[in-house]
């Protein structure tokens, strides 16, 4: 909410080209929990970015199923910046 509030105060003529990225990130975090699989980032840093860290894909899936139940649907997005979601 804090990110979205800050960005909404920026006048349209003062926005920067990459501003869309934190705007989309804030929208995602308002609706969904994000589990980030990483061994190169400090897990505390990942938590500070409001994501849930995991060291392996299997660990991430275990966290997801623990949160949502064994019949839950999950989305795996490899290399997220290179993926285009189409519905």
N, CA, C and O atoms as a CHARMM CRD file, in Angstrom:
* protein
*
  348
    1    1 UNK  N      0.82800  -1.18300   0.00000 PROA 1      0.00000
    2    1 UNK  CA     0.00000   0.00000   0.00000 PROA 1      0.00000
    3    1 UNK  C      0.87700   1.25400   0.00000 PROA 1      0.00000
    4    1 UNK  O      0.54500   2.25700  -0.63100 PROA 1      0.00000
    5    2 UNK  N      2.00100   1.18000   0.71800 PROA 2      0.00000
    6    2 UNK  CA     2.89900   2.32400   0.82000 PROA 2      0.00000
    7    2 UNK  C      3.50300   2.68300  -0.53900 PROA 2      0.00000
    8    2 UNK  O      3.59700   3.85800  -0.89600 PROA 2      0.00000
    9    3 UNK  N      3.90700   1.66900  -1.28500 PROA 3      0.00000
   10    3 UNK  CA     4.48200   1.90600  -2.61400 PROA 3      0.00000
   11    3 UNK  C      3.44500   2.54700  -3.52500 PROA 3      0.00000
   12    3 UNK  O      3.72800   3.52800  -4.21200 PROA 3      0.00000
   13    4 UNK  N      2.25200   1.98800  -3.52400 PROA 4      0.00000
   14    4 UNK  CA     1.19200   2.50400  -4.38000 PROA 4      0.00000
   15    4 UNK  C      0.82600   3.94500  -4.01600 PROA 4      0.00000
   16    4 UNK  O      0.60400   4.77100  -4.90100 PROA 4      0.00000
   17    5 UNK  N      0.76300   4.24600  -2.72100 PROA 5      0.00000
   18    5 UNK  CA     0.42900   5.60100  -2.27600 PROA 5      0.00000
   19    5 UNK  C      1.50900   6.58900  -2.72100 PROA 5      0.00000
   20    5 UNK  O      1.20400   7.68700  -3.18700 PROA 5      0.00000
   21    6 UNK  N      2.76300   6.19000  -2.57200 PROA 6      0.00000
   22    6 UNK  CA     3.86900   7.06900  -2.97900 PROA 6      0.00000
   23    6 UNK  C      3.81600   7.34100  -4.48500 PROA 6      0.00000
   24    6 UNK  O      3.92200   8.48800  -4.91900 PROA 6      0.00000
   25    7 UNK  N      3.65400   6.28800  -5.26700 PROA 7      0.00000
   26    7 UNK  CA     3.66400   6.43600  -6.72400 PROA 7      0.00000
   27    7 UNK  C      2.46100   7.22400  -7.23500 PROA 7      0.00000
   28    7 UNK  O      2.56300   7.93600  -8.23400 PROA 7      0.00000
   29    8 UNK  N      1.33400   7.09900  -6.56100 PROA 8      0.00000
   30    8 UNK  CA     0.14000   7.81400  -7.01500 PROA 8      0.00000
   31    8 UNK  C      0.26000   9.32500  -6.82000 PROA 8      0.00000
   32    8 UNK  O     -0.48800  10.08900  -7.43000 PROA 8      0.00000
   33    9 UNK  N      1.18500   9.75500  -5.98300 PROA 9      0.00000
   34    9 UNK  CA     1.38200  11.18300  -5.74800 PROA 9      0.00000
   35    9 UNK  C      2.29600  11.83800  -6.78500 PROA 9      0.00000
   36    9 UNK  O      2.41600  13.06300  -6.81300 PROA 9      0.00000
   37   10 UNK  N      2.92800  11.05100  -7.62100 PROA 10     0.00000
   38   10 UNK  CA     3.82600  11.59500  -8.64000 PROA 10     0.00000
   39   10 UNK  C      2.99300  12.10300  -9.81500 PROA 10     0.00000
   40   10 UNK  O      2.22000  11.34300 -10.39800 PROA 10     0.00000
   41   11 UNK  N      3.14400  13.38000 -10.16700 PROA 11     0.00000
   42   11 UNK  CA     2.36900  13.91900 -11.29400 PROA 11     0.00000
   43   11 UNK  C      2.74500  13.21500 -12.60300 PROA 11     0.00000
   44   11 UNK  O      3.89000  12.79500 -12.77100 PROA 11     0.00000
   45   12 UNK  N      1.79300  13.08400 -13.52500 PROA 12     0.00000
   46   12 UNK  CA     2.06300  12.38700 -14.78800 PROA 12     0.00000
   47   12 UNK  C      3.27800  12.92700 -15.54300 PROA 12     0.00000
   48   12 UNK  O      3.98900  12.15800 -16.18900 PROA 12     0.00000
   49   13 UNK  N      3.52300  14.21600 -15.47400 PROA 13     0.00000
   50   13 UNK  CA     4.66200  14.77500 -16.20500 PROA 13     0.00000
   51   13 UNK  C      5.99900  14.55400 -15.49700 PROA 13     0.00000
   52   13 UNK  O      7.04300  14.94600 -16.02000 PROA 13     0.00000
   53   14 UNK  N      5.98300  13.92800 -14.31100 PROA 14     0.00000
   54   14 UNK  CA     7.21100  13.67100 -13.55400 PROA 14     0.00000
   55   14 UNK  C      7.52800  12.17800 -13.42400 PROA 14     0.00000
   56   14 UNK  O      8.48700  11.80600 -12.74900 PROA 14     0.00000
   57   15 UNK  N      6.73600  11.33200 -14.06100 PROA 15     0.00000
   58   15 UNK  CA     6.97800   9.89900 -13.95500 PROA 15     0.00000
   59   15 UNK  C      8.22000   9.51300 -14.74300 PROA 15     0.00000
   60   15 UNK  O      8.59900  10.18500 -15.70200 PROA 15     0.00000
   61   16 UNK  N      8.83900   8.43300 -14.32900 PROA 16     0.00000
   62   16 UNK  CA    10.00800   7.92900 -15.03700 PROA 16     0.00000
   63   16 UNK  C      9.59500   6.71500 -15.87300 PROA 16     0.00000
   64   16 UNK  O      8.58700   6.07700 -15.57100 PROA 16     0.00000
   65   17 UNK  N     10.36000   6.38900 -16.92100 PROA 17     0.00000
   66   17 UNK  CA     9.96000   5.28300 -17.80700 PROA 17     0.00000
   67   17 UNK  C      9.76200   3.94000 -17.09800 PROA 17     0.00000
   68   17 UNK  O      8.86500   3.18600 -17.47500 PROA 17     0.00000
   69   18 UNK  N     10.56400   3.62200 -16.09100 PROA 18     0.00000
   70   18 UNK  CA    10.46400   2.32000 -15.42700 PROA 18     0.00000
   71   18 UNK  C      9.49300   2.32900 -14.25500 PROA 18     0.00000
   72   18 UNK  O      9.45500   1.36500 -13.49000 PROA 18     0.00000
   73   19 UNK  N      8.71700   3.37700 -14.09500 PROA 19     0.00000
   74   19 UNK  CA     7.79600   3.46100 -12.96000 PROA 19     0.00000
   75   19 UNK  C      6.73800   2.37300 -13.00400 PROA 19     0.00000
   76   19 UNK  O      6.21200   1.98700 -11.96000 PROA 19     0.00000
   77   20 UNK  N      6.41600   1.87300 -14.17700 PROA 20     0.00000
   78   20 UNK  CA     5.40300   0.82800 -14.29700 PROA 20     0.00000
   79   20 UNK  C      5.78200  -0.40700 -13.48900 PROA 20     0.00000
   80   20 UNK  O      4.90300  -1.10000 -12.97600 PROA 20     0.00000
   81   21 UNK  N      7.07900  -0.69400 -13.36900 PROA 21     0.00000
   82   21 UNK  CA     7.52200  -1.91400 -12.68700 PROA 21     0.00000
   83   21 UNK  C      7.11100  -1.92400 -11.21200 PROA 21     0.00000
   84   21 UNK  O      6.47100  -2.88400 -10.78200 PROA 21     0.00000
   85   22 UNK  N      7.45000  -0.89500 -10.41000 PROA 22     0.00000
   86   22 UNK  CA     6.98400  -0.93800  -9.01900 PROA 22     0.00000
   87   22 UNK  C      5.47100  -0.81800  -8.89300 PROA 22     0.00000
   88   22 UNK  O      4.89500  -1.30200  -7.91900 PROA 22     0.00000
   89   23 UNK  N      4.81700  -0.18100  -9.86300 PROA 23     0.00000
   90   23 UNK  CA     3.36000  -0.09400  -9.81500 PROA 23     0.00000
   91   23 UNK  C      2.72900  -1.47800  -9.96400 PROA 23     0.00000
   92   23 UNK  O      1.82500  -1.83400  -9.20900 PROA 23     0.00000
   93   24 UNK  N      3.19700  -2.24700 -10.92300 PROA 24     0.00000
   94   24 UNK  CA     2.68600  -3.60900 -11.12500 PROA 24     0.00000
   95   24 UNK  C      3.04400  -4.49000  -9.92500 PROA 24     0.00000
   96   24 UNK  O      2.22400  -5.28200  -9.45900 PROA 24     0.00000
   97   25 UNK  N      4.26500  -4.34400  -9.43500 PROA 25     0.00000
   98   25 UNK  CA     4.72300  -5.09900  -8.26300 PROA 25     0.00000
   99   25 UNK  C      3.79900  -4.84300  -7.07200 PROA 25     0.00000
  100   25 UNK  O      3.39500  -5.78400  -6.39000 PROA 25     0.00000
  101   26 UNK  N      3.46500  -3.58700  -6.82100 PROA 26     0.00000
  102   26 UNK  CA     2.57500  -3.23700  -5.70200 PROA 26     0.00000
  103   26 UNK  C      1.19100  -3.85300  -5.89300 PROA 26     0.00000
  104   26 UNK  O      0.59600  -4.34900  -4.93500 PROA 26     0.00000
  105   27 UNK  N      0.67600  -3.82600  -7.12400 PROA 27     0.00000
  106   27 UNK  CA    -0.64400  -4.41900  -7.39100 PROA 27     0.00000
  107   27 UNK  C     -0.64300  -5.92700  -7.13600 PROA 27     0.00000
  108   27 UNK  O     -1.58900  -6.47300  -6.56900 PROA 27     0.00000
  109   28 UNK  N      0.42500  -6.58300  -7.56100 PROA 28     0.00000
  110   28 UNK  CA     0.53600  -8.02900  -7.36200 PROA 28     0.00000
  111   28 UNK  C      0.55100  -8.35500  -5.87800 PROA 28     0.00000
  112   28 UNK  O     -0.16300  -9.25100  -5.42800 PROA 28     0.00000
  113   29 UNK  N      1.37500  -7.61800  -5.10700 PROA 29     0.00000
  114   29 UNK  CA     1.50000  -7.90500  -3.68700 PROA 29     0.00000
  115   29 UNK  C      0.22000  -7.61600  -2.90400 PROA 29     0.00000
  116   29 UNK  O      0.01000  -8.18500  -1.83200 PROA 29     0.00000
  117   30 UNK  N     -0.62700  -6.74700  -3.42200 PROA 30     0.00000
  118   30 UNK  CA    -1.90700  -6.48100  -2.74400 PROA 30     0.00000
  119   30 UNK  C     -2.83200  -7.68600  -2.84600 PROA 30     0.00000
  120   30 UNK  O     -3.66400  -7.90000  -1.96400 PROA 30     0.00000
  121   31 UNK  N     -2.70100  -8.47200  -3.90500 PROA 31     0.00000
  122   31 UNK  CA    -3.61700  -9.58800  -4.14100 PROA 31     0.00000
  123   31 UNK  C     -3.02200 -10.96900  -3.86600 PROA 31     0.00000
  124   31 UNK  O     -3.75400 -11.91200  -3.56700 PROA 31     0.00000
  125   32 UNK  N     -1.69500 -11.09000  -3.96500 PROA 32     0.00000
  126   32 UNK  CA    -1.08500 -12.41300  -3.92800 PROA 32     0.00000
  127   32 UNK  C      0.17300 -12.43700  -3.07500 PROA 32     0.00000
  128   32 UNK  O      0.85200 -11.42300  -2.91200 PROA 32     0.00000
  129   33 UNK  N      0.46900 -13.60700  -2.53900 PROA 33     0.00000
  130   33 UNK  CA     1.75600 -13.86000  -1.89700 PROA 33     0.00000
  131   33 UNK  C      2.71700 -14.28900  -3.00300 PROA 33     0.00000
  132   33 UNK  O      2.34100 -15.05600  -3.88900 PROA 33     0.00000
  133   34 UNK  N      3.94200 -13.80200  -2.95500 PROA 34     0.00000
  134   34 UNK  CA     4.94800 -14.13800  -3.96300 PROA 34     0.00000
  135   34 UNK  C      6.07500 -14.88700  -3.27700 PROA 34     0.00000
  136   34 UNK  O      6.64900 -14.40800  -2.29900 PROA 34     0.00000
  137   35 UNK  N      6.38800 -16.07000  -3.79800 PROA 35     0.00000
  138   35 UNK  CA     7.49200 -16.87500  -3.29000 PROA 35     0.00000
  139   35 UNK  C      8.62800 -16.76000  -4.30800 PROA 35     0.00000
  140   35 UNK  O      8.46200 -17.10400  -5.47800 PROA 35     0.00000
  141   36 UNK  N      9.77300 -16.27600  -3.85200 PROA 36     0.00000
  142   36 UNK  CA    10.92700 -16.10000  -4.73800 PROA 36     0.00000
  143   36 UNK  C     11.95000 -17.19400  -4.46200 PROA 36     0.00000
  144   36 UNK  O     12.44700 -17.32000  -3.34300 PROA 36     0.00000
  145   37 UNK  N     12.26200 -17.98100  -5.48200 PROA 37     0.00000
  146   37 UNK  CA    13.28000 -19.02200  -5.36100 PROA 37     0.00000
  147   37 UNK  C     14.62100 -18.40200  -5.71200 PROA 37     0.00000
  148   37 UNK  O     14.82900 -17.93500  -6.83200 PROA 37     0.00000
  149   38 UNK  N     15.52700 -18.40100  -4.74300 PROA 38     0.00000
  150   38 UNK  CA    16.84900 -17.82200  -4.97000 PROA 38     0.00000
  151   38 UNK  C     17.87300 -18.41900  -4.01500 PROA 38     0.00000
  152   38 UNK  O     17.57500 -18.72000  -2.85900 PROA 38     0.00000
  153   39 UNK  N     19.06500 -18.58000  -4.52000 PROA 39     0.00000
  154   39 UNK  CA    20.18600 -18.95000  -3.65000 PROA 39     0.00000
  155   39 UNK  C     21.22100 -17.83600  -3.65800 PROA 39     0.00000
  156   39 UNK  O     22.19000 -17.88400  -2.90000 PROA 39     0.00000
  157   40 UNK  N     21.02800 -16.84000  -4.50300 PROA 40     0.00000
  158   40 UNK  CA    22.00700 -15.75400  -4.59800 PROA 40     0.00000
  159   40 UNK  C     21.62000 -14.51800  -3.79200 PROA 40     0.00000
  160   40 UNK  O     22.48200 -13.70000  -3.47200 PROA 40     0.00000
  161   41 UNK  N     20.33600 -14.36600  -3.45700 PROA 41     0.00000
  162   41 UNK  CA    19.90500 -13.22500  -2.65500 PROA 41     0.00000
  163   41 UNK  C     19.73600 -13.64200  -1.20000 PROA 41     0.00000
  164   41 UNK  O     19.29400 -14.75300  -0.90800 PROA 41     0.00000
  165   42 UNK  N     20.09100 -12.74400  -0.29900 PROA 42     0.00000
  166   42 UNK  CA    19.90000 -12.97700   1.11600 PROA 42     0.00000
  167   42 UNK  C     18.39300 -13.07900   1.39400 PROA 42     0.00000
  168   42 UNK  O     17.62000 -12.22600   0.95800 PROA 42     0.00000
  169   43 UNK  N     17.99300 -14.10200   2.10700 PROA 43     0.00000
  170   43 UNK  CA    16.56700 -14.32700   2.32800 PROA 43     0.00000
  171   43 UNK  C     15.92800 -13.20900   3.14300 PROA 43     0.00000
  172   43 UNK  O     14.73800 -12.93600   2.98400 PROA 43     0.00000
  173   44 UNK  N     16.68700 -12.56600   4.00300 PROA 44     0.00000
  174   44 UNK  CA    16.13900 -11.43600   4.76100 PROA 44     0.00000
  175   44 UNK  C     15.83100 -10.27000   3.82300 PROA 44     0.00000
  176   44 UNK  O     14.84400  -9.56100   4.02100 PROA 44     0.00000
  177   45 UNK  N     16.65300 -10.06900   2.82300 PROA 45     0.00000
  178   45 UNK  CA    16.40200  -9.02300   1.83000 PROA 45     0.00000
  179   45 UNK  C     15.11500  -9.31900   1.06100 PROA 45     0.00000
  180   45 UNK  O     14.32900  -8.41300   0.78400 PROA 45     0.00000
  181   46 UNK  N     14.90500 -10.58300   0.72100 PROA 46     0.00000
  182   46 UNK  CA    13.68600 -10.99200   0.02100 PROA 46     0.00000
  183   46 UNK  C     12.46200 -10.70800   0.89100 PROA 46     0.00000
  184   46 UNK  O     11.44300 -10.22800   0.39600 PROA 46     0.00000
  185   47 UNK  N     12.56700 -11.00700   2.18600 PROA 47     0.00000
  186   47 UNK  CA    11.46000 -10.72200   3.10500 PROA 47     0.00000
  187   47 UNK  C     11.18400  -9.21900   3.19100 PROA 47     0.00000
  188   47 UNK  O     10.02800  -8.80000   3.24500 PROA 47     0.00000
  189   48 UNK  N     12.24200  -8.41500   3.20400 PROA 48     0.00000
  190   48 UNK  CA    12.07600  -6.95700   3.25300 PROA 48     0.00000
  191   48 UNK  C     11.38100  -6.43200   2.00200 PROA 48     0.00000
  192   48 UNK  O     10.76500  -5.36600   2.03500 PROA 48     0.00000
  193   49 UNK  N     11.47400  -7.17300   0.89800 PROA 49     0.00000
  194   49 UNK  CA    10.79300  -6.80500  -0.34800 PROA 49     0.00000
  195   49 UNK  C      9.38300  -7.39500  -0.39000 PROA 49     0.00000
  196   49 UNK  O      8.74200  -7.41500  -1.44100 PROA 49     0.00000
  197   50 UNK  N      8.90400  -7.87600   0.76000 PROA 50     0.00000
  198   50 UNK  CA     7.54600  -8.41800   0.91200 PROA 50     0.00000
  199   50 UNK  C      7.29300  -9.68900   0.10600 PROA 50     0.00000
  200   50 UNK  O      6.17300  -9.95200  -0.33100 PROA 50     0.00000
  201   51 UNK  N      8.34600 -10.46300  -0.08100 PROA 51     0.00000
  202   51 UNK  CA     8.19900 -11.76200  -0.73100 PROA 51     0.00000
  203   51 UNK  C      8.63200 -12.85300   0.23700 PROA 51     0.00000
  204   51 UNK  O      9.27500 -12.57600   1.25000 PROA 51     0.00000
  205   52 UNK  N      8.28200 -14.07200  -0.07300 PROA 52     0.00000
  206   52 UNK  CA     8.63700 -15.23300   0.74600 PROA 52     0.00000
  207   52 UNK  C      9.81900 -15.92600   0.06600 PROA 52     0.00000
  208   52 UNK  O      9.70100 -16.35100  -1.08400 PROA 52     0.00000
  209   53 UNK  N     10.95000 -16.04700   0.75400 PROA 53     0.00000
  210   53 UNK  CA    12.10200 -16.69100   0.12300 PROA 53     0.00000
  211   53 UNK  C     12.03200 -18.21200   0.19200 PROA 53     0.00000
  212   53 UNK  O     11.49100 -18.78700   1.13700 PROA 53     0.00000
  213   54 UNK  N     12.59000 -18.84500  -0.83000 PROA 54     0.00000
  214   54 UNK  CA    12.75300 -20.30100  -0.86000 PROA 54     0.00000
  215   54 UNK  C     14.07000 -20.58100  -1.57800 PROA 54     0.00000
  216   54 UNK  O     14.46400 -19.83400  -2.47300 PROA 54     0.00000
  217   55 UNK  N     14.73700 -21.63900  -1.19200 PROA 55     0.00000
  218   55 UNK  CA    16.03200 -21.96400  -1.79700 PROA 55     0.00000
  219   55 UNK  C     15.92200 -22.88100  -3.00400 PROA 55     0.00000
  220   55 UNK  O     16.83000 -22.93000  -3.83300 PROA 55     0.00000
  221   56 UNK  N     14.80600 -23.61400  -3.10700 PROA 56     0.00000
  222   56 UNK  CA    14.62700 -24.54800  -4.21900 PROA 56     0.00000
  223   56 UNK  C     13.17800 -24.48500  -4.70200 PROA 56     0.00000
  224   56 UNK  O     12.29000 -24.04700  -3.97100 PROA 56     0.00000
  225   57 UNK  N     12.95200 -24.92400  -5.93500 PROA 57     0.00000
  226   57 UNK  CA    11.55800 -25.00500  -6.40500 PROA 57     0.00000
  227   57 UNK  C     10.69800 -25.92200  -5.52700 PROA 57     0.00000
  228   57 UNK  O      9.53700 -25.60900  -5.26300 PROA 57     0.00000
  229   58 UNK  N     11.24900 -27.03700  -5.07900 PROA 58     0.00000
  230   58 UNK  CA    10.49200 -27.95000  -4.22300 PROA 58     0.00000
  231   58 UNK  C     10.09600 -27.28300  -2.90700 PROA 58     0.00000
  232   58 UNK  O      8.98400 -27.47700  -2.41500 PROA 58     0.00000
  233   59 UNK  N     11.01900 -26.49300  -2.33800 PROA 59     0.00000
  234   59 UNK  CA    10.70800 -25.76300  -1.10200 PROA 59     0.00000
  235   59 UNK  C      9.59500 -24.74900  -1.36700 PROA 59     0.00000
  236   59 UNK  O      8.68600 -24.59900  -0.55000 PROA 59     0.00000
  237   60 UNK  N      9.66100 -24.06100  -2.49000 PROA 60     0.00000
  238   60 UNK  CA     8.64300 -23.06700  -2.84300 PROA 60     0.00000
  239   60 UNK  C      7.27800 -23.72600  -2.98800 PROA 60     0.00000
  240   60 UNK  O      6.28100 -23.19500  -2.49900 PROA 60     0.00000
  241   61 UNK  N      7.22100 -24.87000  -3.65000 PROA 61     0.00000
  242   61 UNK  CA     5.95100 -25.57900  -3.80400 PROA 61     0.00000
  243   61 UNK  C      5.41100 -26.05700  -2.46100 PROA 61     0.00000
  244   61 UNK  O      4.20300 -26.01700  -2.23000 PROA 61     0.00000
  245   62 UNK  N      6.29300 -26.50700  -1.57800 PROA 62     0.00000
  246   62 UNK  CA     5.85900 -26.94100  -0.24500 PROA 62     0.00000
  247   62 UNK  C      5.25600 -25.76100   0.51800 PROA 62     0.00000
  248   62 UNK  O      4.23500 -25.91200   1.18900 PROA 62     0.00000
  249   63 UNK  N      5.87700 -24.60100   0.41900 PROA 63     0.00000
  250   63 UNK  CA     5.34800 -23.40400   1.07500 PROA 63     0.00000
  251   63 UNK  C      3.98500 -23.04700   0.48800 PROA 63     0.00000
  252   63 UNK  O      3.04100 -22.76200   1.22400 PROA 63     0.00000
  253   64 UNK  N      3.88800 -23.06600  -0.83100 PROA 64     0.00000
  254   64 UNK  CA     2.63300 -22.71100  -1.49700 PROA 64     0.00000
  255   64 UNK  C      1.50500 -23.65100  -1.09500 PROA 64     0.00000
  256   64 UNK  O      0.40500 -23.20100  -0.77200 PROA 64     0.00000
  257   65 UNK  N      1.77000 -24.95200  -1.11200 PROA 65     0.00000
  258   65 UNK  CA     0.73300 -25.91800  -0.75400 PROA 65     0.00000
  259   65 UNK  C      0.38700 -25.84000   0.72700 PROA 65     0.00000
  260   65 UNK  O     -0.75600 -26.09300   1.10800 PROA 65     0.00000
  261   66 UNK  N      1.35800 -25.49500   1.56500 PROA 66     0.00000
  262   66 UNK  CA     1.07500 -25.30700   2.99000 PROA 66     0.00000
  263   66 UNK  C      0.14600 -24.10400   3.19100 PROA 66     0.00000
  264   66 UNK  O     -0.74600 -24.13200   4.03900 PROA 66     0.00000
  265   67 UNK  N      0.36500 -23.06500   2.41200 PROA 67     0.00000
  266   67 UNK  CA    -0.44600 -21.85000   2.52600 PROA 67     0.00000
  267   67 UNK  C     -1.85000 -22.05300   1.96900 PROA 67     0.00000
  268   67 UNK  O     -2.82200 -21.56300   2.54500 PROA 67     0.00000
  269   68 UNK  N     -1.96200 -22.76600   0.86200 PROA 68     0.00000
  270   68 UNK  CA    -3.23600 -22.83400   0.13500 PROA 68     0.00000
  271   68 UNK  C     -3.90800 -24.19400   0.11900 PROA 68     0.00000
  272   68 UNK  O     -5.03900 -24.31600  -0.35200 PROA 68     0.00000
  273   69 UNK  N     -3.23800 -25.21300   0.62100 PROA 69     0.00000
  274   69 UNK  CA    -3.83100 -26.54600   0.64000 PROA 69     0.00000
  275   69 UNK  C     -3.33600 -27.40200  -0.50900 PROA 69     0.00000
  276   69 UNK  O     -2.81600 -26.88400  -1.49700 PROA 69     0.00000
  277   70 UNK  N     -3.49900 -28.72100  -0.38300 PROA 70     0.00000
  278   70 UNK  CA    -2.95200 -29.65800  -1.36200 PROA 70     0.00000
  279   70 UNK  C     -3.60400 -29.59800  -2.74500 PROA 70     0.00000
  280   70 UNK  O     -3.01400 -30.05300  -3.72500 PROA 70     0.00000
  281   71 UNK  N     -4.80700 -29.04600  -2.83200 PROA 71     0.00000
  282   71 UNK  CA    -5.49600 -28.96500  -4.12100 PROA 71     0.00000
  283   71 UNK  C     -5.34500 -27.60400  -4.78700 PROA 71     0.00000
  284   71 UNK  O     -6.00000 -27.32300  -5.79100 PROA 71     0.00000
  285   72 UNK  N     -4.48000 -26.76000  -4.22800 PROA 72     0.00000
  286   72 UNK  CA    -4.32200 -25.39300  -4.74400 PROA 72     0.00000
  287   72 UNK  C     -3.67900 -25.39300  -6.12500 PROA 72     0.00000
  288   72 UNK  O     -2.92700 -26.29600  -6.48900 PROA 72     0.00000
  289   73 UNK  N     -4.00300 -24.35200  -6.87500 PROA 73     0.00000
  290   73 UNK  CA    -3.35000 -24.10900  -8.15900 PROA 73     0.00000
  291   73 UNK  C     -2.24100 -23.09300  -7.92200 PROA 73     0.00000
  292   73 UNK  O     -2.43300 -22.09600  -7.22600 PROA 73     0.00000
  293   74 UNK  N     -1.09200 -23.35800  -8.50600 PROA 74     0.00000
  294   74 UNK  CA     0.03500 -22.43400  -8.37000 PROA 74     0.00000
  295   74 UNK  C      0.53600 -22.04800  -9.75400 PROA 74     0.00000
  296   74 UNK  O      0.33400 -22.77400 -10.72800 PROA 74     0.00000
  297   75 UNK  N      1.18300 -20.90900  -9.82600 PROA 75     0.00000
  298   75 UNK  CA     1.77100 -20.43600 -11.07800 PROA 75     0.00000
  299   75 UNK  C      3.27200 -20.35800 -10.87900 PROA 75     0.00000
  300   75 UNK  O      3.73800 -19.76400  -9.90700 PROA 75     0.00000
  301   76 UNK  N      4.02800 -20.94500 -11.77800 PROA 76     0.00000
  302   76 UNK  CA     5.48000 -20.88500 -11.74200 PROA 76     0.00000
  303   76 UNK  C      5.92400 -20.03000 -12.91500 PROA 76     0.00000
  304   76 UNK  O      5.61800 -20.33300 -14.06900 PROA 76     0.00000
  305   77 UNK  N      6.65000 -18.95500 -12.61200 PROA 77     0.00000
  306   77 UNK  CA     7.09800 -18.04600 -13.66200 PROA 77     0.00000
  307   77 UNK  C      8.62500 -18.05000 -13.68300 PROA 77     0.00000
  308   77 UNK  O      9.25400 -17.35200 -12.88800 PROA 77     0.00000
  309   78 UNK  N      9.22400 -18.82400 -14.57700 PROA 78     0.00000
  310   78 UNK  CA    10.68600 -18.83200 -14.66900 PROA 78     0.00000
  311   78 UNK  C     11.17300 -17.55900 -15.33200 PROA 78     0.00000
  312   78 UNK  O     10.57600 -17.09700 -16.30500 PROA 78     0.00000
  313   79 UNK  N     12.23700 -16.99500 -14.82400 PROA 79     0.00000
  314   79 UNK  CA    12.82400 -15.77800 -15.40900 PROA 79     0.00000
  315   79 UNK  C     11.72200 -14.76300 -15.69600 PROA 79     0.00000
  316   79 UNK  O     11.50100 -14.38100 -16.84500 PROA 79     0.00000
  317   80 UNK  N     11.03900 -14.33300 -14.64600 PROA 80     0.00000
  318   80 UNK  CA     9.84300 -13.51400 -14.73200 PROA 80     0.00000
  319   80 UNK  C      9.87900 -12.34200 -15.69600 PROA 80     0.00000
  320   80 UNK  O      8.86400 -12.04900 -16.32800 PROA 80     0.00000
  321   81 UNK  N     11.01600 -11.65800 -15.83300 PROA 81     0.00000
  322   81 UNK  CA    11.05200 -10.49300 -16.71500 PROA 81     0.00000
  323   81 UNK  C     10.94800 -10.87400 -18.18800 PROA 81     0.00000
  324   81 UNK  O     10.65300 -10.02700 -19.03100 PROA 81     0.00000
  325   82 UNK  N     11.18600 -12.13600 -18.49600 PROA 82     0.00000
  326   82 UNK  CA    11.13200 -12.57500 -19.89300 PROA 82     0.00000
  327   82 UNK  C      9.83300 -13.28800 -20.23400 PROA 82     0.00000
  328   82 UNK  O      9.70700 -13.86100 -21.31600 PROA 82     0.00000
  329   83 UNK  N      8.85600 -13.25900 -19.31500 PROA 83     0.00000
  330   83 UNK  CA     7.60900 -13.99400 -19.51000 PROA 83     0.00000
  331   83 UNK  C      6.47200 -13.02200 -19.77600 PROA 83     0.00000
  332   83 UNK  O      6.34800 -11.99200 -19.11200 PROA 83     0.00000
  333   84 UNK  N      5.65400 -13.35800 -20.74300 PROA 84     0.00000
  334   84 UNK  CA     4.46600 -12.57400 -21.06400 PROA 84     0.00000
  335   84 UNK  C      3.25200 -13.43300 -20.77200 PROA 84     0.00000
  336   84 UNK  O      3.06800 -14.49000 -21.37600 PROA 84     0.00000
  337   85 UNK  N      2.42300 -12.97600 -19.84200 PROA 85     0.00000
  338   85 UNK  CA     1.22800 -13.74000 -19.46900 PROA 85     0.00000
  339   85 UNK  C      0.09500 -13.39800 -20.43300 PROA 85     0.00000
  340   85 UNK  O     -0.16600 -12.22700 -20.71100 PROA 85     0.00000
  341   86 UNK  N     -0.56600 -14.42200 -20.93300 PROA 86     0.00000
  342   86 UNK  CA    -1.68700 -14.24400 -21.84800 PROA 86     0.00000
  343   86 UNK  C     -2.84600 -15.06500 -21.30200 PROA 86     0.00000
  344   86 UNK  O     -2.67900 -16.24000 -20.97200 PROA 86     0.00000
  345   87 UNK  N     -4.01400 -14.45100 -21.20600 PROA 87     0.00000
  346   87 UNK  CA    -5.15000 -15.22000 -20.69400 PROA 87     0.00000
  347   87 UNK  C     -6.21000 -15.35500 -21.77500 PROA 87     0.00000
  348   87 UNK  O     -7.25100 -15.97100 -21.54500 PROA 87     0.00000
